[in-house]
Amino acid sequence: MTVPEVLAELKGTSRRTFYRWRELGTGPSVLKLPNGELRVWRSVFVAWLQEREEAA
């Protein structure tokens, strides 16, 4: 998934918030492509969301 796709799934989360989560190490794991773009595996994203739901 691209960053815009992740943000669309999170409905209302800003790009800055996503990158802040990355800085803090609390966001989903990403794969950085050679061109600098970030990708998130859907399975990793779903697992990350489930962790957040359990914590809440």
Beta strands, then each sheet from edge to edge (+ up, - down):
strand 1: 31-32
strand 2: 38-39
sheet 1: 1+ 2-
end
